[in-house]
Amino acid sequence: MLSYSFAKGAELRLLVHHHAEELFALIDRNRAFLRQWLPEWDVQKSLDDCEALIKSSLEQLAANIGFTLGIWSEGRLAGIIGAGRFDWENRSTNLGYWLGETYQGKGLVTGASRAVIDYLFTELKLRRIEIRCATDNPRSCAIPKRLGFTKEGVLRQAQAFDARYLDIEVYGLLAEDWNRVTE
């Protein structure tokens, strides 16, 4: 999946070297917003950091253990979606995503997730996809619910965050459930 249009004016594209500047600008503009739930993105402090992130993402793709795609809206990078930690023995992966604040509420993550999920089940023949969201991030938790995932539980105090720990909701989707949702 190098490029895929999933809605009018919206597409997924593989992040490559020349996207580093736009990725850094998006992160930098949204640093305070992203820090609320995704402190790991705060380490992208320079263009070099974003270039290293893209290089690592491409190495992950080459090793067949995951991928990271940019979510583009009207030709501008709006966010990221990725599947990582492919577990080929159990045919499963996890899905993660984020959008810049001004791109929220437009259905971009739902549409992008739907496209990636379909690819993971149809093309890669995976059996299970998992999404994890902080319990106090209702917008992020709404995505798996909207897509037919089953809430499987809450991992209490599972993610260190500043001086506290966040509870994480775990959602799972099986290929046979996705087939029923999309029929």
C-alpha positions in Angstrom: 0.0 0.0 0.0 2.1 2.9 -1.2 -0.8 5.3 -1.9 -4.5 4.8 -1.5 -7.4 7.2 -1.9 -10.0 6.5 0.8 -12.3 9.5 0.5 -12.8 12.6 -1.5 -9.6 14.6 -1.0 -8.1 12.1 1.5 -5.5 9.5 0.9 -2.9 7.3 2.6 0.7 7.5 1.4 3.8 5.7 2.5 6.0 8.2 4.4 9.3 8.6 2.6 12.4 10.9 3.1 11.0 14.0 1.4 8.0 14.0 3.8 10.2 14.7 6.9 9.9 18.4 6.7 6.1 18.4 6.5 5.9 15.7 9.3 8.1 17.8 11.6 6.0 20.9 10.9 2.8 19.0 11.7 4.2 17.6 14.9 5.7 21.0 15.9 2.3 22.8 15.3 0.5 20.1 17.4 3.1 19.4 20.1 0.9 20.5 23.0 -2.2 18.8 21.6 -0.3 15.5 21.0 1.4 15.6 24.4 -2.0 15.0 26.0 -2.1 11.4 25.0 1.0 10.6 22.9 4.1 11.8 24.8 6.3 9.6 22.6 5.8 12.0 19.7 7.3 14.8 21.8 10.8 13.3 21.2 10.6 14.4 17.5 12.4 17.7 18.3 14.1 18.3 15.0 14.0 17.6 11.3 16.7 15.0 11.8 14.5 13.2 14.3 11.7 13.0 11.8 14.1 11.8 9.1 15.3 9.1 11.5 11.7 8.1 12.3 10.9 7.8 8.5 14.0 5.8 8.0 13.0 3.4 10.8 9.5 3.1 9.4 10.9 2.1 6.0 13.2 -0.4 7.6 10.2 -1.8 9.5 8.3 -2.2 6.1 11.4 -3.8 4.5 11.6 -6.3 7.4 7.9 -7.0 7.0 7.2 -6.2 10.6 5.0 -3.1 10.2 4.4 0.1 8.3 3.6 3.7 8.8 1.5 5.8 6.5 0.7 9.5 6.3 -2.9 10.5 6.3 -3.3 13.3 3.7 -6.2 15.7 3.4 -6.5 18.0 0.5 -2.8 17.4 -0.3 -1.5 18.2 3.2 -0.2 15.8 5.8 -2.9 15.6 8.5 -1.6 12.7 10.6 -0.2 9.2 10.9 -1.6 5.7 10.9 0.5 2.6 11.3 0.4 -1.1 11.9 3.3 -2.4 13.9 4.7 -5.4 15.7 3.4 -7.9 13.2 3.1 -11.2 14.9 3.2 -13.6 11.9 2.9 -16.7 13.9 -0.4 -15.6 15.4 -1.3 -13.4 12.3 -2.0 -10.3 14.4 -0.9 -6.7 14.7 -1.8 -3.5 16.4 -3.1 -0.3 14.8 -2.2 3.2 16.0 -3.1 6.7 14.7 -3.1 10.4 15.4 -4.2 13.6 13.6 -3.3 17.2 13.9 -5.9 19.1 15.9 -7.3 21.1 12.9 -8.0 17.8 11.1 -10.1 16.3 13.9 -13.8 15.5 13.5 -13.7 15.0 9.7 -13.8 11.2 9.5 -10.2 11.0 8.4 -9.0 8.5 11.1 -12.1 6.3 10.6 -11.7 6.2 6.8 -8.0 5.6 7.0 -8.4 2.9 9.6 -11.1 1.2 7.5 -8.7 1.1 4.5 -5.8 -0.2 6.5 -7.9 -2.8 8.3 -9.2 -4.0 5.0 -5.7 -4.2 3.7 -4.4 -6.1 6.8 -7.2 -8.7 6.6 -7.6 -9.0 2.8 -4.1 -8.7 1.5 -1.9 -9.7 4.5 -4.4 -12.4 5.7 -4.1 -11.4 9.3 -6.6 -12.8 11.8 -6.6 -10.2 14.6 -6.0 -6.4 14.9 -5.8 -4.6 18.3 -6.2 -0.9 19.1 -5.2 0.5 22.5 -6.4 3.9 23.6 -6.1 6.0 26.8 -9.4 5.7 28.7 -9.5 9.5 29.0 -9.2 10.0 25.2 -12.8 9.6 24.1 -12.2 10.6 20.5 -9.6 7.9 20.1 -11.7 5.3 21.8 -14.6 6.1 19.5 -12.7 4.9 16.5 -12.6 1.1 17.3 -16.2 1.2 18.5 -17.3 2.8 15.3 -15.4 0.1 13.3 -16.9 -2.9 15.1 -14.0 -3.7 17.4 -14.9 -5.4 20.7 -13.7 -3.8 23.9 -11.7 -6.6 25.6 -10.7 -4.9 28.8 -8.8 -2.1 30.5 -5.1 -2.2 31.4 -4.9 -0.3 34.6 -2.1 2.2 34.9 -0.4 0.7 31.9 1.2 3.8 30.4 3.5 6.2 32.2 2.5 9.8 31.5 4.2 12.7 33.2 3.8 12.1 36.9 0.9 9.7 36.6 -0.1 6.5 34.8 -2.9 6.2 32.3 -5.5 3.4 32.0 -5.5 1.9 28.5 -8.6 0.4 26.8 -7.9 -2.6 24.6 -10.1 -3.3 21.6 -9.8 -6.3 19.3 -11.2 -7.2 15.9 -11.1 -10.6 14.2 -11.1 -11.1 10.5 -14.4 -13.0 10.6 -16.0 -10.1 12.5 -14.7 -7.6 9.9 -16.1 -9.7 7.1 -19.6 -9.5 8.7 -19.2 -5.7 9.2 -18.3 -5.1 5.6 -20.8 -7.5 4.0 
